[in-house]
Amino acid sequence: MEKKILVVSSANMDMVMSIKSVPEAGQTVIDKGSYTYIPGGKGANSAVAISRLGGKCTFLTRLGADANGDALLSLYEREGMDTSYIVRDTDTPTGLATIFVEESGQNRIIVFPGANQKIDFASIDRAIDSGVDALYMQFEINHDAILYSAKVASERNIPIFIDAGPADKTFPYDKLPRLEIFSPNESEAYELVEIRPDSDENCYKACLALSKMVDAKYIVIKLGGRGAYIFDGEKGVTRPTYDIKVVDTTAAGDAFTASLALEYLDSGDIMRACDYANASGSLTVSRKGASSSIPTLYEVEEFLKNQK
Ligand code: RIB
């Protein structure tokens, strides 16, 4: 049966600038690149991934009562998400991210969270009461909303998936209940435990340190072009990813973790889920933008067929 995933997380409008390279402090450069506005936000990107891959997604976020909020909400509706619990805030604007994408495809992101920081407990209660099979979160929203959602979900035995982006050392990780999967990327793992996961040995060490911080069945470190490292509390293994030309890495981590959660909920097989997530993440880096780069179920299935 199709699982229903509740995403309690962020929504941003992304202002994306394609540039040669970021200027030094105090330097002004004229860059003949381009800029554009693309719907993003770590939570929204994951919610889009779940919906495009055929999952049922309820998205709980908070938007401003402004034009960016209107544009984002209409995208979520077009993607077929349940948006019944999204609140429009009349005092605070919709989240905004400024993203610089360099020619190499690497990005730098600054987020102005806006209304994302005001997700309220009553909306969380209503969304969970609607009946969901899993809870999925990241760290771009207010801490109390993350802790409250996790508490309510765990009291009801609803499995919890957390993507660790963006790394937040101030979050009280010890207050989280047991998670199904906790997934940082390389730089987030480094920020959280000060071990760079640049070899199998260091991935293992980083996961051991992370497992003392967060109680999770699996820790999955996203390693970019090297794939992902899966740690089950005792041992770990690197699952390589696919060869692909990198155009823009924005949202690849969001698509990866959402695809991992979706496939894991379906099959219960973490290795299979990781291969699937690697495919989804690979397709995402091969295109520009956040939500605009996230693949459909058909695209991921065709991609995987062509790898055999
Ligand atoms: O992970 C990429 C996302 O991070 C962007 O879409 C931006 O909005 C920030 O939340």
Boltz pocket constraint, residues with backbone or C-beta under 6 A from the ligand:
constraints:
  - pocket:
      binder: B
      contacts: [[A, 10], [A, 12], [A, 13], [A, 14], [A, 39], [A, 40], [A, 41], [A, 42], [A, 45], [A, 96], [A, 97], [A, 109], [A, 111], [A, 140], [A, 250], [A, 251], [A, 252], [A, 253], [A, 254], [A, 290], [A, 291]]
      max_distance: 6.0
